[in-house]
Amino acid sequence: MPKNAAYVVGIDLGTTNSVLAYIALDEGPPTARILPVPQLVAPGSIEARPLLPSFLYVPTPQEQASPEFRFPGDETATVVGEFARRRGSEVPERLVASAKSWLCVEGIDRESPQLPWGASDEVTKLSPVEASARYLQHLRRAWDKHFPEAPLAEQEVLVGVPASFDPVARELTMKAAQLAGLERVTLLEEPQAAFYAWLERQGDSCREQVKAGDLILVCDIGGGTTDFTLIQASDAQGQLALERIAVGDHILLGGDNMDLALAHALREQLRQEGTTLDSWQFRALVSSCREAKETLLRPSEGATKSVPISILGRGRKLIGGTLRTELTRQLVEEVLTSGFFPLCDADAEPIETPTASLLEWGLPYAADPAITKHLAAFLRSARTTAGTRVGAPTAVLFHGGVLQAPALRERLRAALQQWFPETAGPRELPDPDFEYAVARGAAFYGYVRAHGGVRIRGGVAHAYYLGIAAALPAVPGMEPPLKALCVVPRGLEEGTEVDLPQREFALVVGRDAEFRFFQSATRTDPAGTLAGELGPEFQELPPVRVRLEWDGAQGQRVPVHVRAQVDELGTLQLWFVHRDGQKRWKLNFDLRARERRSPSSS
């Protein structure tokens, strides 16, 4: 923890919205507070709002010259936040969205200017790392203005990341934080952060609502992604103990997909009435559907049954006029429950590959919109991963703006009850925080680290492996088969070092080399295991390409063993240690992405 820290700060660097929460370190009992973030909401209009939309707009040269498009103190000539989202819906070629998801995309250099994806050459582009840094930089400026005596760079800062983020995406998130002036941050898995937020809100009563033996499903459906996590509750000498035992894949499926589905449904209604929308009007319709959906799904007394929607006219007969329609609660619930939350069997499989054989290059969106199918697949995978500990979830914590709708939460509970008929379905943990939980929970986790309290154990979500070429006689036209050395077992706690002196390898120094890495969400190998069969449970990560030097040697083999550590910041470090212990070489993860190769191609 920084020496001069007075606060612990949690940041949700979300796909759709970013949030900053904080707790004073000398406070007790702790209460996480949300910092309203000043931002442009219209040309020349600044308001402080609790959510900072994770959108960045690149103004035209004419707009850059206008003071109405500038936020005070920001010299980047870009717009971040609510106005960026609104203006970008009108000029999508200049809108950067889903930068967080782009951090996971292989096949592109995530540190080179890529976004807005597909924009013309006249639009200034940013890398996914730089775009993420702009959001963090905006949050840092807001904090420093509000707390000038306690700059954010001097506080304990925790940033939420998807549990499914691989080491490269985590490293890129850390780099974005450094670009934003935050040299040291700790990463925390978002579903765990959401659960920490629930613990903070419940206080001591959490022990009455969660008992030893409970299996808690954290279901997080946000604007751009869906994440699942299982947490096992047990008794540890009379105290509540929590362990994260399974995490799901990074699924690009959420509220944005639902906005599109509603817009398509309304466009079809208008078409049947004789009105055809052009592409510009359809984009405006999608934006209107998002706002209307949030209004209709928000639980409140005297719930709204419909929301009027207006779209600027474009045809010759509609100059100066508007097209009008309405989005009803009934249509929203029909489209969302049938399309995204269909009741299905427990062995249902989501479609994994797109039906088309040739696709535009872009974000790897989920091919199947049925969230219930993805949940069924996750629970089956968790049984393989965690074995007998995974039965029917006894409790569920919902998080994410989409799940503010009671009808959608009930649909998920109905699916779980159908899959586990021997139970009455999991009970819903009360008083969830749908929009701010990741930031609040990250701050509370930092406070618990400093002062003690209930913590979730679990360590890293995946096992990590280093590719080792087998020592076999050379055969023309064939590469040596590849084995996989487990350097970080799944569940290793942050801050733990793994040293494997019992296995010695030959390291080639003094020439360019490529090191291959793999991860597995299901294997439970102990550190030092050398797997000879690289089946589908191994997923390959981007390689490390490096030249390791030693006393001018050229292609010389030296005896080494492997040492690995997952540091307290959540990043993976790897060394090769010479037999005599006097020399070691560190491998840094190569942030230049490439196409993922299957292990069988070795």
Number of C-alpha atoms within 10 A of each C-alpha: 15 11 8 11 18 19 22 25 32 34 26 28 27 28 21 24 22 24 27 32 27 27 23 17 19 11 11 10 8 18 18 24 17 19 18 19 24 20 26 22 19 15 15 13 12 17 12 14 17 17 22 25 23 27 27 29 26 27 23 15 10 8 15 16 12 12 11 14 23 22 21 10 8 14 8 11 16 20 26 25 25 23 23 28 24 18 20 21 19 15 16 18 17 27 25 26 25 25 27 23 22 23 25 23 18 20 14 18 16 24 18 14 16 18 26 25 19 14 16 11 7 8 17 16 21 22 21 30 24 25 25 29 24 25 25 27 21 21 24 21 19 20 21 14 12 14 11 11 9 16 18 24 19 18 22 25 28 27 27 24 23 26 23 23 19 20 22 22 24 22 22 22 26 24 20 24 25 17 17 21 15 21 14 18 22 19 22 24 21 29 30 29 27 30 27 25 24 23 20 22 22 16 12 10 10 15 14 8 13 18 16 16 12 18 26 25 25 24 22 23 24 24 23 22 24 24 27 25 25 26 26 23 19 18 12 10 7 8 12 17 17 22 18 21 22 27 27 22 16 19 21 23 24 24 23 18 20 24 24 18 19 24 22 16 16 21 20 15 14 16 12 10 9 8 12 15 18 10 9 14 18 18 19 17 24 23 19 20 26 18 13 22 23 16 17 21 22 16 14 9 6 6 12 14 13 17 18 12 17 15 17 16 16 16 13 7 8 11 10 10 13 14 15 12 15 13 21 17 18 11 15 21 17 14 15 21 19 12 15 21 20 17 20 16 14 18 12 15 17 18 14 10 12 13 9 6 6 7 8 6 10 12 15 16 17 22 15 17 21 22 23 24 23 24 23 21 17 21 24 16 18 23 15 15 20 16 11 9 13 20 14 20 22 18 21 22 24 27 27 24 21 24 22 20 16 12 15 18 19 13 17 24 19 16 22 25 17 17 18 16 11 9 13 13 21 22 14 17 16 13 11 21 21 19 22 25 29 36 32 32 34 35 33 29 29 24 26 17 12 12 11 10 11 15 16 18 18 19 19 24 25 25 23 28 28 22 23 20 15 13 10 9 7 9 8 6 6 8 13 15 18 21 19 25 23 26 25 29 24 25 18 21 19 18 14 14 17 17 18 17 15 8 13 16 17 15 17 20 21 17 13 12 14 12 15 16 21 22 24 21 23 20 18 16 19 15 20 20 15 18 16 13 13 19 11 11 13 21 18 22 23 22 21 18 17 16 13 18 16 15 7 9 14 12 15 14 13 16 14 24 20 23 19 20 21 21 15 14 18 22 21 23 16 20 17 20 23 20 15 9 10 7 11 18 16 13 17 15 22 16 20 17 19 14 12 13 12 13 20 11 8 14
